[in-house]
Amino acid sequence: MNWDHVRIFLAVARSGQILGAARRLKLNHATVGRQLTALEEAMGTRLIDRQNQGCALTAAGEALLVAAERAESEFLRVSADLSGTAASISGIVRVGAPDGLGNYFLSQELGALAALHPELVVQLVPLPRTFSLSRREADIVVTLERPAQGKLLVKKLTDYTLSVYASESYLERTGPIAREADLEGRLFVTHVDDLVYSRALDYAETLGRLMSRRFECGSVVAQMEAVRAGHGIGILHDYAARRFPELRRLLPHIHFTRSYWLVSHPDTHHTRRVKAVAEHITARVRAERGSFAVADVEYSGRRAAQLA
């Protein structure tokens, strides 16, 4: 059996599309289709139902997927053992992260790491979504909740806090906010409920009961920029908001604490490149841990819980 054909089969099975697999493998979609056909002919059975909406595995395809992933895991384990003796860090490491942490912290920290290692390619994917390690969507994932199941390596990175913010220009134009009643009639800059991918993002309900007008954004960056532009009031990550002197923290008794978790797959975690990136993330977050939370966390956390 040709391993290149199996590798292409795995990519198609995981993406559910020939075109999606081709993009990930950086191959022409026609080439992916031909290689898949060659694998089916070599095995004498149809592995994938090719449909207009995507691809679905047949019973034979499901059986091959289990065996192929087992073989892939063994290959990765051996590769990790061999690469442990290498002097340099090389290869590609993809990191999936929440867009707040990814854009306002990891982009700088991982950029610095990549600059130090010419043969290392770090792919940072800072998106408001979940990532599957088993489907190889990423090598390392930062999550908002500790994974409850799966064969994964999990480490808590840090707690972080979120508070209520508005821009100085907004407050000068609309008046000060000294108490919760002052929020009435204001525009609440918040997330889109349909796009919430984690229970850890439930903090917006507190202010949602105080402000009926809403401007909903699909990303943390969009919320940040709308608040900075003076359009309304939002709940922002404290470590990100501190970067912008035009922002003012309001109502300090309304406050939220959440956590970041570093997750990797045991099949790839011990490869030299993945281990180096994971250790760098851990070290940099812990070195800056004091910037991730505001000083009055204990009191305001209790008060926010009462409000919720």
NUGU-56754 format. One record per residue: x, y, z of N, C-alpha, C in turn. Coordinates in steps of 0.1 Angstrom, whole numbers, plus 5000, padded with zeros to 4 digits. Example, Ala and Ser with C-alpha at 12.3 -4.5 7.8 and 13.67 -1.06 7.14 Angstrom:
2
(pt (5132, 4943, 5078), (5123, 4955, 5078), (5132, 4967, 5078))
(pt (5128, 4978, 5071), (5137, 4989, 5071), (5129, 5000, 5079))
This chain:
308
(pt (5008, 4988, 5000), (5000, 5000, 5000), (5009, 5013, 5000))
(pt (5006, 5022, 4991), (5013, 5034, 4990), (5009, 5044, 5002))
(pt (5019, 5047, 5010), (5016, 5056, 5022), (5012, 5070, 5017))
(pt (5017, 5075, 5006), (5012, 5088, 5001), (4998, 5088, 4998))
(pt (4993, 5077, 4992), (4978, 5075, 4989), (4970, 5075, 5002))
(pt (4976, 5068, 5012), (4969, 5068, 5025), (4968, 5081, 5032))
(pt (4979, 5089, 5031), (4980, 5102, 5036), (4970, 5111, 5030))
(pt (4968, 5110, 5017), (4957, 5118, 5010), (4943, 5113, 5015))
(pt (4941, 5100, 5016), (4929, 5095, 5021), (4925, 5101, 5035))
(pt (4935, 5101, 5044), (4933, 5107, 5057), (4929, 5122, 5056))
(pt (4935, 5129, 5048), (4932, 5143, 5046), (4918, 5145, 5041))
(pt (4913, 5137, 5032), (4900, 5138, 5026), (4890, 5134, 5037))
(pt (4893, 5123, 5044), (4884, 5118, 5055), (4882, 5129, 5066))
(pt (4893, 5136, 5069), (4892, 5145, 5080), (4885, 5159, 5076))
(pt (4887, 5162, 5063), (4881, 5175, 5059), (4867, 5173, 5053))
(pt (4864, 5161, 5049), (4851, 5159, 5043), (4850, 5164, 5029))
(pt (4861, 5168, 5023), (4860, 5174, 5010), (4874, 5171, 5003))
(pt (4873, 5168, 4990), (4885, 5167, 4982), (4892, 5180, 4980))
(pt (4884, 5191, 4978), (4890, 5204, 4976), (4897, 5209, 4989))
(pt (4890, 5206, 5001), (4896, 5210, 5013), (4908, 5203, 5016))
(pt (4909, 5190, 5013), (4921, 5182, 5015), (4932, 5187, 5006))
(pt (4929, 5191, 4994), (4939, 5196, 4984), (4945, 5209, 4989))
(pt (4937, 5217, 4995), (4942, 5230, 5000), (4951, 5227, 5012))
(pt (4948, 5218, 5021), (4956, 5215, 5032), (4969, 5209, 5028))
(pt (4969, 5200, 5018), (4981, 5193, 5014), (4989, 5201, 5003))
(pt (4983, 5212, 4999), (4989, 5221, 4989), (4991, 5213, 4976))
(pt (4980, 5206, 4972), (4980, 5199, 4959), (4969, 5203, 4951))
(pt (4969, 5200, 4938), (4958, 5202, 4929), (4947, 5193, 4933))
(pt (4934, 5197, 4933), (4923, 5189, 4936), (4922, 5177, 4927))
(pt (4926, 5178, 4915), (4925, 5167, 4905), (4935, 5156, 4909))
(pt (4947, 5161, 4914), (4957, 5151, 4918), (4952, 5143, 4930))
(pt (4946, 5150, 4940), (4940, 5143, 4951), (4930, 5133, 4947))
(pt (4921, 5137, 4938), (4911, 5127, 4933), (4917, 5115, 4926))
(pt (4928, 5117, 4918), (4934, 5106, 4912), (4941, 5097, 4922))
(pt (4948, 5103, 4932), (4955, 5094, 4942), (4945, 5086, 4950))
(pt (4933, 5093, 4953), (4923, 5086, 4960), (4917, 5074, 4952))
(pt (4915, 5076, 4939), (4910, 5066, 4930), (4921, 5054, 4930))
(pt (4934, 5058, 4929), (4944, 5048, 4928), (4944, 5039, 4941))
(pt (4942, 5045, 4953), (4941, 5037, 4965), (4929, 5028, 4965))
(pt (4918, 5033, 4960), (4906, 5024, 4960), (4908, 5013, 4950))
(pt (4914, 5015, 4939), (4917, 5004, 4929), (4927, 4994, 4935))
(pt (4937, 4999, 4943), (4947, 4990, 4949), (4940, 4981, 4959))
(pt (4930, 4987, 4966), (4924, 4979, 4977), (4912, 4971, 4972))
(pt (4907, 4974, 4960), (4896, 4967, 4954), (4883, 4970, 4960))
(pt (4881, 4982, 4965), (4869, 4986, 4971), (4867, 5001, 4972))
(pt (4855, 5006, 4972), (4852, 5020, 4973), (4853, 5025, 4987))
(pt (4861, 5035, 4990), (4864, 5040, 5003), (4855, 5052, 5006))
(pt (4852, 5060, 4996), (4846, 5073, 4999), (4835, 5075, 4988))
(pt (4823, 5080, 4993), (4812, 5084, 4984), (4814, 5098, 4981))
(pt (4817, 5101, 4968), (4819, 5115, 4964), (4806, 5122, 4960))
(pt (4802, 5132, 4968), (4789, 5138, 4966), (4791, 5153, 4963))
(pt (4781, 5160, 4958), (4782, 5174, 4955), (4785, 5182, 4968))
(pt (4779, 5178, 4979), (4781, 5185, 4992), (4794, 5182, 4999))
(pt (4801, 5172, 4995), (4813, 5167, 5002), (4815, 5152, 5000))
(pt (4823, 5147, 5009), (4826, 5132, 5008), (4822, 5125, 5021))
(pt (4817, 5113, 5020), (4813, 5105, 5031), (4820, 5092, 5030))
(pt (4825, 5087, 5042), (4832, 5074, 5042), (4822, 5062, 5040))
(pt (4826, 5052, 5033), (4819, 5040, 5032), (4823, 5031, 5044))
(pt (4817, 5020, 5045), (4820, 5011, 5057), (4835, 5007, 5055))
(pt (4840, 5004, 5043), (4854, 5001, 5041), (4863, 5013, 5044))
(pt (4858, 5025, 5041), (4865, 5037, 5044), (4867, 5039, 5059))
(pt (4856, 5036, 5067), (4856, 5038, 5081), (4867, 5028, 5087))
(pt (4867, 5016, 5082), (4876, 5006, 5087), (4891, 5010, 5084))
(pt (4893, 5015, 5072), (4906, 5020, 5068), (4911, 5032, 5076))
(pt (4901, 5041, 5080), (4904, 5053, 5087), (4910, 5049, 5101))
(pt (4904, 5039, 5107), (4909, 5034, 5120), (4923, 5029, 5119))
(pt (4925, 5020, 5109), (4939, 5015, 5107), (4949, 5025, 5103))
(pt (4945, 5034, 5095), (4954, 5045, 5090), (4958, 5054, 5101))
(pt (4949, 5058, 5110), (4952, 5067, 5121), (4961, 5060, 5131))
(pt (4959, 5046, 5132), (4968, 5039, 5141), (4982, 5039, 5136))
(pt (4983, 5037, 5122), (4997, 5037, 5116), (5003, 5050, 5117))
(pt (4995, 5061, 5115), (5000, 5074, 5115), (5005, 5078, 5129))
(pt (4998, 5073, 5139), (5002, 5076, 5153), (5016, 5069, 5156))
(pt (5018, 5057, 5151), (5030, 5050, 5153), (5042, 5057, 5145))
(pt (5039, 5062, 5133), (5049, 5069, 5126), (5053, 5082, 5133))
(pt (5043, 5089, 5138), (5046, 5101, 5146), (5054, 5099, 5158))
(pt (5051, 5087, 5165), (5058, 5084, 5177), (5073, 5081, 5174))
(pt (5075, 5073, 5163), (5089, 5071, 5159), (5096, 5083, 5155))
(pt (5089, 5092, 5148), (5095, 5104, 5143), (5099, 5113, 5155))
(pt (5090, 5113, 5165), (5093, 5121, 5177), (5106, 5116, 5184))
(pt (5108, 5103, 5185), (5120, 5097, 5191), (5132, 5101, 5183))
(pt (5131, 5100, 5170), (5143, 5103, 5161), (5146, 5118, 5162))
(pt (5136, 5126, 5161), (5138, 5141, 5160), (5143, 5146, 5174))
(pt (5142, 5139, 5184), (5147, 5143, 5197), (5162, 5145, 5197))
(pt (5169, 5139, 5188), (5183, 5140, 5187), (5188, 5151, 5178))
(pt (5178, 5158, 5171), (5182, 5169, 5162), (5187, 5181, 5170))
(pt (5196, 5188, 5163), (5202, 5200, 5170), (5193, 5212, 5168))
(pt (5185, 5213, 5157), (5177, 5225, 5155), (5162, 5222, 5155))
(pt (5154, 5232, 5156), (5140, 5231, 5155), (5135, 5234, 5141))
(pt (5128, 5224, 5135), (5124, 5226, 5121), (5110, 5220, 5119))
(pt (5104, 5224, 5108), (5091, 5219, 5105), (5080, 5228, 5107))
(pt (5067, 5223, 5106), (5055, 5232, 5108), (5048, 5228, 5120))
(pt (5044, 5238, 5128), (5036, 5236, 5140), (5024, 5246, 5139))
(pt (5012, 5240, 5139), (5000, 5248, 5139), (4994, 5250, 5153))
(pt (4991, 5262, 5156), (4986, 5265, 5170), (4972, 5271, 5168))
(pt (4962, 5265, 5173), (4948, 5270, 5173), (4945, 5277, 5187))
(pt (4940, 5289, 5186), (4938, 5296, 5199), (4926, 5305, 5198))
(pt (4919, 5309, 5209), (4909, 5319, 5209), (4914, 5332, 5203))
(pt (4906, 5339, 5196), (4911, 5351, 5189), (4916, 5362, 5198))
(pt (4911, 5363, 5211), (4916, 5373, 5220), (4931, 5370, 5223))
(pt (4933, 5358, 5228), (4947, 5354, 5232), (4956, 5354, 5219))
(pt (4951, 5349, 5208), (4959, 5347, 5196), (4963, 5361, 5191))
(pt (4954, 5370, 5190), (4957, 5383, 5184), (4964, 5393, 5193))
(pt (4961, 5392, 5206), (4967, 5402, 5215), (4978, 5397, 5224))
(pt (4982, 5384, 5222), (4994, 5379, 5229), (5002, 5369, 5221))
(pt (4996, 5359, 5216), (5004, 5348, 5209), (5010, 5353, 5196))
(pt (5004, 5363, 5190), (5009, 5367, 5177), (5023, 5373, 5179))
(pt (5025, 5380, 5190), (5038, 5386, 5192), (5048, 5375, 5198))
(pt (5043, 5367, 5207), (5052, 5357, 5213), (5057, 5346, 5204))
(pt (5048, 5341, 5195), (5051, 5331, 5186), (5059, 5337, 5174))
(pt (5056, 5349, 5171), (5064, 5356, 5160), (5078, 5357, 5164))
(pt (5081, 5360, 5177), (5094, 5361, 5182), (5101, 5347, 5182))
(pt (5094, 5337, 5185), (5100, 5323, 5184), (5103, 5319, 5170))
(pt (5094, 5322, 5161), (5097, 5319, 5147), (5109, 5326, 5141))
(pt (5111, 5339, 5146), (5122, 5347, 5142), (5136, 5341, 5146))
(pt (5135, 5333, 5157), (5148, 5327, 5163), (5152, 5314, 5156))
(pt (5142, 5308, 5149), (5144, 5295, 5143), (5141, 5295, 5128))
(pt (5150, 5297, 5119), (5147, 5299, 5105), (5140, 5287, 5099))
(pt (5142, 5275, 5104), (5136, 5263, 5098), (5123, 5259, 5104))
(pt (5118, 5267, 5114), (5106, 5265, 5120), (5095, 5274, 5114))
(pt (5084, 5268, 5111), (5072, 5275, 5106), (5061, 5274, 5116))
(pt (5057, 5285, 5122), (5046, 5284, 5132), (5034, 5290, 5125))
(pt (5023, 5282, 5125), (5010, 5287, 5119), (5001, 5290, 5131))
(pt (4999, 5302, 5133), (4989, 5307, 5144), (4976, 5309, 5137))
(pt (4966, 5302, 5143), (4952, 5303, 5138), (4943, 5308, 5149))
(pt (4942, 5322, 5150), (4935, 5328, 5161), (4920, 5331, 5157))
(pt (4912, 5321, 5159), (4898, 5322, 5155), (4888, 5318, 5166))
(pt (4876, 5324, 5166), (4866, 5321, 5176), (4859, 5308, 5172))
(pt (4866, 5297, 5175), (4861, 5283, 5172), (4868, 5273, 5179))
(pt (4864, 5260, 5178), (4871, 5249, 5184), (4880, 5242, 5174))
(pt (4890, 5235, 5178), (4899, 5228, 5169), (4900, 5214, 5173))
(pt (4900, 5205, 5164), (4901, 5190, 5167), (4916, 5186, 5165))
(pt (4922, 5181, 5176), (4935, 5175, 5175), (4935, 5162, 5168))
(pt (4925, 5154, 5171), (4924, 5141, 5165), (4923, 5141, 5150))
(pt (4917, 5152, 5144), (4916, 5154, 5130), (4928, 5162, 5124))
(pt (4938, 5164, 5133), (4950, 5171, 5129), (4947, 5185, 5124))
(pt (4937, 5192, 5129), (4934, 5206, 5126), (4944, 5215, 5132))
(pt (4951, 5210, 5142), (4962, 5218, 5149), (4971, 5208, 5156))
(pt (4983, 5213, 5159), (4992, 5205, 5167), (4991, 5208, 5182))
(pt (4988, 5221, 5185), (4986, 5226, 5198), (4973, 5235, 5198))
(pt (4965, 5233, 5209), (4953, 5241, 5209), (4952, 5248, 5223))
(pt (4948, 5260, 5224), (4945, 5267, 5236), (4930, 5268, 5237))
(pt (4924, 5262, 5248), (4910, 5262, 5249), (4905, 5270, 5261))
(pt (4892, 5273, 5262), (4887, 5281, 5273), (4881, 5272, 5284))
(pt (4880, 5259, 5281), (4875, 5249, 5291), (4884, 5237, 5290))
(pt (4886, 5231, 5302), (4894, 5219, 5302), (4887, 5208, 5295))
(pt (4893, 5201, 5285), (4886, 5190, 5278), (4882, 5179, 5287))
(pt (4870, 5175, 5286), (4864, 5165, 5295), (4867, 5151, 5291))
(pt (4871, 5149, 5278), (4873, 5135, 5273), (4884, 5135, 5262))
(pt (4888, 5123, 5258), (4898, 5122, 5247), (4912, 5119, 5253))
(pt (4920, 5113, 5244), (4934, 5110, 5248), (4942, 5122, 5245))
(pt (4943, 5131, 5254), (4949, 5144, 5252), (4958, 5148, 5264))
(pt (4968, 5156, 5261), (4977, 5161, 5272), (4972, 5176, 5275))
(pt (4968, 5178, 5287), (4962, 5191, 5291), (4970, 5197, 5302))
(pt (4972, 5211, 5301), (4979, 5218, 5311), (4972, 5232, 5312))
(pt (4970, 5236, 5325), (4964, 5249, 5327), (4975, 5260, 5325))
(pt (4972, 5270, 5316), (4981, 5281, 5314), (4979, 5292, 5324))
(pt (4967, 5297, 5325), (4965, 5308, 5335), (4950, 5312, 5336))
(pt (4947, 5318, 5346), (4934, 5325, 5347), (4935, 5339, 5341))
(pt (4924, 5344, 5335), (4925, 5358, 5330), (4911, 5364, 5334))
(pt (4911, 5377, 5333), (4899, 5385, 5337), (4894, 5393, 5325))
(pt (4881, 5396, 5326), (4874, 5405, 5317), (4867, 5416, 5325))
(pt (4866, 5428, 5320), (4859, 5439, 5327), (4851, 5447, 5317))
(pt (4844, 5457, 5322), (4836, 5466, 5314), (4844, 5478, 5309))
(pt (4844, 5481, 5296), (4852, 5492, 5291), (4844, 5501, 5282))
(pt (4848, 5513, 5281), (4844, 5523, 5271), (4855, 5532, 5268))
(pt (4855, 5539, 5256), (4866, 5548, 5253), (4864, 5561, 5260))
(pt (4874, 5568, 5262), (4874, 5582, 5268), (4865, 5591, 5259))
(pt (4866, 5590, 5246), (4858, 5599, 5237), (4843, 5596, 5239))
(pt (4840, 5583, 5240), (4826, 5579, 5242), (4820, 5585, 5255))
(pt (4828, 5584, 5266), (4823, 5589, 5279), (4822, 5605, 5278))
(pt (4831, 5611, 5272), (4830, 5626, 5270), (4818, 5630, 5262))
(pt (4814, 5622, 5253), (4803, 5625, 5244), (4790, 5622, 5250))
(pt (4789, 5611, 5258), (4776, 5606, 5263), (4774, 5607, 5278))
(pt (4785, 5611, 5285), (4784, 5612, 5300), (4790, 5601, 5307))
(pt (4794, 5603, 5320), (4801, 5593, 5328), (4792, 5581, 5332))
(pt (4799, 5570, 5336), (4791, 5559, 5340), (4797, 5555, 5354))
(pt (4789, 5558, 5364), (4794, 5555, 5378), (4787, 5544, 5385))
(pt (4775, 5540, 5379), (4767, 5529, 5385), (4760, 5522, 5374))
(pt (4754, 5510, 5377), (4748, 5502, 5367), (4736, 5509, 5361))
(pt (4729, 5518, 5368), (4718, 5525, 5362), (4722, 5534, 5351))
(pt (4734, 5538, 5351), (4739, 5547, 5340), (4741, 5539, 5327))
(pt (4740, 5526, 5327), (4741, 5518, 5314), (4728, 5519, 5306))
(pt (4717, 5522, 5312), (4705, 5522, 5305), (4705, 5531, 5293))
(pt (4701, 5525, 5281), (4700, 5533, 5269), (4713, 5533, 5261))
(pt (4724, 5527, 5267), (4737, 5526, 5260), (4737, 5515, 5250))
(pt (4747, 5515, 5241), (4748, 5505, 5231), (4758, 5494, 5237))
(pt (4754, 5482, 5237), (4762, 5471, 5242), (4770, 5464, 5231))
(pt (4783, 5465, 5230), (4791, 5459, 5220), (4794, 5445, 5225))
(pt (4789, 5434, 5219), (4791, 5421, 5224), (4792, 5411, 5213))
(pt (4792, 5398, 5217), (4793, 5387, 5207), (4780, 5384, 5200))
(pt (4781, 5375, 5190), (4769, 5370, 5183), (4765, 5357, 5190))
(pt (4753, 5356, 5196), (4750, 5344, 5204), (4751, 5331, 5196))
(pt (4747, 5332, 5183), (4747, 5320, 5175), (4761, 5314, 5173))
(pt (4771, 5323, 5174), (4785, 5319, 5171), (4793, 5315, 5184))
(pt (4786, 5316, 5195), (4793, 5312, 5208), (4797, 5297, 5208))
(pt (4810, 5294, 5210), (4814, 5281, 5208), (4819, 5275, 5222))
(pt (4818, 5282, 5233), (4822, 5277, 5246), (4813, 5283, 5257))
(pt (4810, 5275, 5267), (4802, 5280, 5278), (4809, 5291, 5286))
(pt (4823, 5291, 5284), (4831, 5301, 5291), (4828, 5315, 5286))
(pt (4820, 5317, 5275), (4817, 5330, 5269), (4803, 5335, 5274))
(pt (4798, 5330, 5285), (4785, 5333, 5289), (4784, 5346, 5297))
(pt (4795, 5353, 5299), (4795, 5365, 5307), (4787, 5377, 5302))
(pt (4784, 5377, 5289), (4777, 5389, 5284), (4762, 5390, 5289))
(pt (4757, 5379, 5294), (4743, 5380, 5299), (4741, 5390, 5310))
(pt (4752, 5392, 5318), (4751, 5402, 5329), (4747, 5416, 5324))
(pt (4755, 5421, 5315), (4753, 5434, 5309), (4741, 5434, 5300))
(pt (4738, 5423, 5294), (4726, 5422, 5284), (4713, 5425, 5291))
(pt (4713, 5423, 5304), (4700, 5426, 5312), (4700, 5441, 5315))
(pt (4711, 5448, 5314), (4711, 5462, 5318), (4711, 5471, 5305))
(pt (4714, 5465, 5294), (4714, 5473, 5281), (4707, 5465, 5270))
(pt (4696, 5471, 5265), (4688, 5464, 5255), (4694, 5466, 5241))
(pt (4701, 5477, 5238), (4706, 5480, 5225), (4719, 5472, 5224))
(pt (4721, 5466, 5212), (4732, 5457, 5210), (4739, 5459, 5196))
(pt (4752, 5458, 5196), (4759, 5457, 5184), (4767, 5444, 5186))
(pt (4764, 5434, 5178), (4770, 5421, 5179), (4781, 5418, 5169))
(pt (4793, 5414, 5174), (4804, 5411, 5165), (4809, 5397, 5167))
(pt (4814, 5391, 5156), (4817, 5377, 5156), (4831, 5374, 5161))
(pt (4839, 5384, 5165), (4852, 5382, 5170), (4856, 5392, 5181))
(pt (4865, 5388, 5190), (4870, 5397, 5200), (4876, 5410, 5195))
(pt (4884, 5408, 5184), (4890, 5420, 5178), (4880, 5430, 5173))
(pt (4869, 5425, 5167), (4859, 5434, 5162), (4852, 5442, 5174))
(pt (4850, 5435, 5185), (4844, 5441, 5197), (4854, 5452, 5202))
(pt (4866, 5448, 5203), (4876, 5458, 5208), (4877, 5470, 5199))
(pt (4877, 5469, 5186), (4878, 5480, 5177), (4865, 5489, 5178))
(pt (4854, 5483, 5179), (4841, 5491, 5181), (4841, 5499, 5193))
(pt (4846, 5493, 5204), (4846, 5500, 5217), (4857, 5511, 5216))
(pt (4869, 5508, 5211), (4879, 5518, 5209), (4874, 5530, 5201))
(pt (4866, 5527, 5191), (4861, 5538, 5182), (4851, 5547, 5188))
(pt (4846, 5543, 5200), (4837, 5551, 5207), (4822, 5549, 5204))
(pt (4819, 5536, 5200), (4805, 5534, 5196), (4797, 5528, 5207))
(pt (4803, 5523, 5217), (4795, 5517, 5228), (4804, 5511, 5239))
(pt (4797, 5503, 5247), (4804, 5497, 5259), (4805, 5482, 5257))
(pt (4816, 5476, 5261), (4818, 5462, 5259), (4826, 5455, 5271))
(pt (4825, 5442, 5271), (4832, 5434, 5281), (4845, 5429, 5274))
(pt (4856, 5434, 5278), (4869, 5431, 5271), (4879, 5424, 5280))
(pt (4888, 5417, 5274), (4899, 5411, 5281), (4908, 5422, 5287))
(pt (4910, 5421, 5300), (4918, 5431, 5306), (4932, 5432, 5301))
(pt (4939, 5421, 5298), (4952, 5421, 5293), (4953, 5427, 5279))
(pt (4942, 5426, 5271), (4942, 5433, 5258), (4938, 5448, 5259))
(pt (4929, 5451, 5268), (4924, 5465, 5269), (4935, 5474, 5274))
(pt (4944, 5468, 5282), (4955, 5476, 5288), (4965, 5482, 5277))
(pt (4964, 5476, 5265), (4973, 5480, 5254), (4968, 5494, 5249))
(pt (4956, 5498, 5252), (4950, 5510, 5245), (4947, 5520, 5256))
(pt (4955, 5531, 5256), (4953, 5541, 5267), (4940, 5549, 5266))
(pt (4933, 5548, 5254), (4920, 5555, 5253), (4909, 5548, 5259))
(pt (4911, 5535, 5264), (4900, 5528, 5270), (4900, 5530, 5285))
(pt (4888, 5531, 5291), (4886, 5533, 5305), (4878, 5521, 5311))
(pt (4883, 5516, 5322), (4876, 5504, 5329), (4865, 5510, 5337))
(pt (4853, 5504, 5336), (4841, 5510, 5343), (4836, 5499, 5353))
(pt (4829, 5504, 5363), (4821, 5495, 5372), (4830, 5483, 5376))
(pt (4841, 5486, 5383), (4850, 5475, 5387), (4844, 5463, 5395))
(pt (4832, 5465, 5400), (4826, 5454, 5407), (4820, 5444, 5398))
(pt (4818, 5447, 5385), (4814, 5438, 5375), (4826, 5432, 5368))
(pt (4829, 5420, 5370), (4842, 5414, 5367), (4840, 5399, 5365))
(pt (4848, 5393, 5356), (4847, 5379, 5352), (4861, 5373, 5351))
(pt (4862, 5361, 5356), (4874, 5353, 5356), (4872, 5340, 5348))
(pt (4881, 5338, 5338), (4881, 5326, 5330), (4895, 5320, 5330))
(pt (4896, 5309, 5323), (4909, 5302, 5322), (4913, 5298, 5308))
(pt (4926, 5297, 5306), (4932, 5292, 5293), (4938, 5278, 5296))
(pt (4936, 5269, 5287), (4942, 5255, 5289), (4950, 5252, 5276))
(pt (4962, 5247, 5278), (4970, 5242, 5267), (4968, 5227, 5264))
(pt (4964, 5224, 5252), (4961, 5210, 5249), (4969, 5205, 5237))
(pt (4974, 5193, 5238), (4981, 5187, 5227), (4978, 5172, 5226))
(pt (4982, 5166, 5215), (4979, 5152, 5213), (4992, 5144, 5216))
(pt (4991, 5133, 5224), (5002, 5125, 5227), (5010, 5120, 5216))
(pt (5004, 5118, 5204), (5011, 5113, 5192), (5021, 5123, 5187))
(pt (5019, 5136, 5189), (5028, 5147, 5183), (5034, 5155, 5194))
(pt (5030, 5155, 5206), (5035, 5164, 5216), (5050, 5163, 5218))
(pt (5055, 5151, 5217), (5069, 5150, 5220), (5079, 5152, 5208))
(pt (5073, 5155, 5197), (5082, 5159, 5186), (5089, 5172, 5190))
(pt (5101, 5173, 5185), (5110, 5184, 5190), (5103, 5198, 5187))
(pt (5097, 5200, 5175), (5091, 5212, 5172), (5079, 5216, 5180))
(pt (5070, 5206, 5182), (5057, 5208, 5189), (5061, 5210, 5204))
(pt (5070, 5203, 5209), (5073, 5204, 5223), (5079, 5218, 5226))
(pt (5088, 5223, 5216), (5094, 5236, 5218), (5084, 5247, 5218))
(pt (5074, 5246, 5209), (5064, 5257, 5208), (5055, 5256, 5220))
(pt (5051, 5244, 5225), (5043, 5243, 5237), (5050, 5249, 5249))
(pt (5063, 5246, 5250), (5071, 5251, 5262), (5072, 5266, 5261))
(pt (5074, 5271, 5249), (5075, 5286, 5247), (5062, 5293, 5251))
(pt (5051, 5288, 5247), (5038, 5294, 5250), (5036, 5293, 5266))
(pt (5039, 5282, 5272), (5037, 5281, 5286), (5046, 5290, 5294))
(pt (5059, 5291, 5289), (5068, 5300, 5296), (5065, 5315, 5295))
(pt (5060, 5319, 5283), (5057, 5333, 5281), (5044, 5337, 5288))
(pt (5034, 5328, 5288), (5022, 5331, 5295), (5025, 5332, 5310))
(pt (5032, 5323, 5316), (5035, 5323, 5330), (5044, 5335, 5334))
(pt (5053, 5339, 5325), (5061, 5351, 5328), (5052, 5363, 5328))
(pt (5042, 5364, 5321), (5033, 5375, 5320), (5020, 5373, 5328))
(pt (5020, 5363, 5336), (5007, 5360, 5343), (5001, 5372, 5350))
(pt (5009, 5380, 5356), (5004, 5392, 5364), (4996, 5401, 5355))
(pt (4998, 5401, 5342), (4991, 5410, 5333), (4978, 5405, 5329))
(pt (4975, 5392, 5332), (4963, 5386, 5327), (4951, 5389, 5335))
(pt (4953, 5393, 5348), (4942, 5396, 5357), (4943, 5409, 5364))
(pt (4932, 5415, 5367), (4932, 5428, 5374), (4933, 5425, 5389))
(pt (4937, 5435, 5396), (4941, 5433, 5410), (4929, 5430, 5419))
(pt (4918, 5435, 5416), (4906, 5433, 5425), (4898, 5420, 5421))
(pt (4905, 5410, 5416), (4898, 5398, 5411), (4889, 5392, 5421))
(pt (4894, 5390, 5434), (4886, 5382, 5443), (4873, 5389, 5446))
(pt (4873, 5402, 5449), (4861, 5409, 5453), (4851, 5410, 5441))
(pt (4857, 5414, 5429), (4848, 5416, 5418), (4843, 5403, 5412))
(pt (4851, 5392, 5414), (4846, 5380, 5409), (4833, 5375, 5417))
(pt (4833, 5378, 5431), (4822, 5374, 5439), (4810, 5383, 5435))
(pt (4812, 5396, 5432), (4801, 5405, 5429), (4795, 5401, 5415))
(pt (4804, 5397, 5406), (4799, 5393, 5392), (4790, 5381, 5393))
(pt (4795, 5372, 5402), (4787, 5360, 5404), (4773, 5363, 5409))
(pt (4772, 5373, 5419), (4759, 5377, 5424), (4751, 5383, 5413))
(pt (4757, 5391, 5405), (4749, 5397, 5394), (4743, 5387, 5384))
(pt (4752, 5377, 5382), (4748, 5366, 5372), (4737, 5357, 5377))
